[in-house]
Amino acid sequence: MTLLDKQIRAIKEIYTELKKAGSKIQPVIVGKFALTVYTQGMYPSGNISLLFPDIPLLTKILKELGYSQMGDFWTREDVVVEISKNFEIIPAGTFNQIETEGFTMNVVSLEDLLIDMMKQCIAGDETVCELTKMLVKSYGPAIDFHYIFQNLKDKKSVIKFKQLRKETLN
């Protein structure tokens, strides 16, 4: 079983336990693991980043499932779960529901992920820039570019994103 298989199984297990505990909402996958989901495992992430408003409930579930806490990280064997408190990456609560292995995961929208990636790209992370181009090329027709341009925070990000988008169309 690959690490990705173990991570997907862990997410399913966490979602199941939260539902059993009476939670009406499920965590949203964010960060590099969202990138793993959108690249279908081509970009592997060592940890699962979850955004969830009821942190005490999530930590209780993780403890019950046998995870050990190290700061914001929870580990069990080779699976690492990070509890993200970065709620601004989902401005209007936008996320996609992606079905895999018989259950549905909430994943930050591709547009919000691309907006977040632009911070790293303009800071000089060429790998993230290349991944941005790959996502734009792969998902182009489904991406709401108007939303992205409306929500990019600074002029450098807008210019760089336009450049990367143009490079993918050539």
C-alpha positions in Angstrom: 0.0 0.0 0.0 1.4 3.4 -1.0 1.6 6.4 1.3 -1.2 8.0 -0.8 -3.4 5.0 -0.2 -2.7 5.2 3.5 -3.5 9.0 3.5 -6.8 8.5 1.7 -7.7 5.7 4.1 -6.8 8.0 7.1 -9.0 10.8 5.7 -11.9 8.4 5.2 -11.4 7.1 8.8 -11.4 10.7 10.2 -14.5 11.7 8.2 -16.3 8.5 9.4 -15.4 9.2 13.1 -16.5 12.9 12.8 -19.8 11.8 11.4 -20.3 9.3 14.2 -19.5 12.0 16.7 -22.4 14.0 15.2 -20.5 16.6 13.2 -22.6 18.0 10.4 -19.5 19.2 8.5 -16.4 17.5 7.4 -12.8 19.0 7.2 -11.6 20.6 4.1 -8.3 19.4 2.6 -5.9 22.3 2.0 -2.3 23.0 1.3 0.1 20.6 -0.4 -2.2 17.6 0.1 -4.9 19.4 -1.9 -2.2 19.7 -4.6 -1.7 16.0 -4.3 -5.4 15.4 -4.8 -5.6 17.7 -7.9 -2.4 16.2 -9.4 -3.8 12.7 -8.7 -0.7 11.8 -6.7 1.9 13.2 -9.1 2.9 15.7 -6.5 3.2 13.7 -3.3 2.7 15.5 0.0 4.1 14.1 3.3 1.2 15.3 5.3 -2.5 15.8 5.1 -3.6 19.4 6.0 -7.1 19.7 7.3 -9.1 22.8 7.9 -11.9 22.3 10.5 -13.6 24.8 12.8 -14.1 22.5 15.8 -10.4 21.8 16.6 -11.2 20.2 20.0 -13.5 17.6 18.3 -10.9 16.9 15.6 -8.1 16.5 18.2 -10.3 14.2 20.2 -11.0 12.0 17.1 -7.3 11.9 16.2 -6.4 10.8 19.7 -9.1 8.1 19.6 -7.7 6.9 16.3 -4.2 6.5 17.8 -2.5 9.6 16.5 0.2 11.3 18.7 0.4 15.1 18.8 3.5 17.1 17.9 2.5 20.8 17.8 -0.1 21.2 15.0 0.9 17.8 13.6 -0.6 14.4 14.5 1.2 11.2 13.5 0.3 7.5 13.3 2.9 5.3 11.7 3.9 7.1 8.5 0.7 9.2 8.2 0.9 12.8 9.3 -2.1 15.0 9.8 -1.8 18.8 10.2 -4.6 20.8 11.7 -4.6 24.1 9.7 -5.9 27.2 11.3 -5.5 29.2 8.1 -9.2 30.0 7.4 -8.4 32.8 5.1 -7.5 30.4 2.3 -11.1 29.6 1.9 -12.6 33.1 1.5 -16.2 32.2 0.8 -16.1 28.6 2.0 -15.4 27.5 -1.6 -14.4 23.9 -1.9 -14.9 21.0 -4.2 -16.2 17.6 -3.3 -14.1 14.9 -4.8 -15.2 11.3 -4.7 -12.6 8.6 -4.2 -12.6 5.1 -2.8 -16.4 5.3 -2.1 -16.5 8.5 -0.1 -16.4 12.2 -0.8 -13.6 14.5 0.4 -13.9 18.2 0.7 -10.9 19.8 -1.0 -10.2 23.6 -1.2 -11.3 24.9 -4.6 -8.7 24.7 -7.4 -9.0 28.4 -7.8 -8.2 29.1 -4.1 -5.4 26.6 -4.3 -3.9 28.4 -7.3 -4.3 31.8 -5.6 -2.4 30.4 -2.5 0.3 28.9 -4.7 1.0 32.2 -6.3 2.5 33.5 -3.0 5.2 30.8 -3.2 5.6 31.2 -6.9 6.4 34.9 -6.8 8.7 34.2 -3.8 10.8 32.3 -6.2 9.6 28.7 -5.9 10.0 27.5 -9.5 8.5 24.1 -8.7 5.3 25.7 -7.5 5.3 27.9 -10.7 5.6 24.7 -12.8 2.9 23.0 -10.9 0.7 26.0 -11.4 1.2 25.8 -15.1 0.5 22.1 -15.1 -2.8 22.6 -13.2 -3.9 25.4 -15.5 -3.1 23.2 -18.5 -4.9 20.2 -17.0 -8.0 21.9 -15.7 -8.1 25.0 -17.9 -11.7 24.9 -19.2 -13.0 24.3 -15.7 -11.1 27.1 -13.9 -12.8 30.3 -13.0 -10.1 32.7 -14.1 -12.2 35.7 -13.3 -12.5 34.6 -9.7 -8.7 34.1 -9.5 -7.9 37.5 -10.9 -10.5 39.1 -8.6 -8.9 37.5 -5.6 -5.2 37.7 -6.2 -3.9 40.1 -3.5 -1.2 42.0 -5.3 -0.1 43.2 -8.7 3.0 40.9 -8.8 0.8 37.8 -8.4 -1.6 39.0 -11.2 1.3 39.6 -13.6 3.0 36.3 -12.8 -0.3 34.3 -13.1 -1.1 35.9 -16.4 2.5 35.0 -17.6 2.1 31.4 -16.4 -1.3 31.1 -18.0 0.0 32.5 -21.3 2.9 30.0 -21.2 0.4 27.1 -20.8 -1.6 28.2 -23.8 1.5 28.1 -26.1 
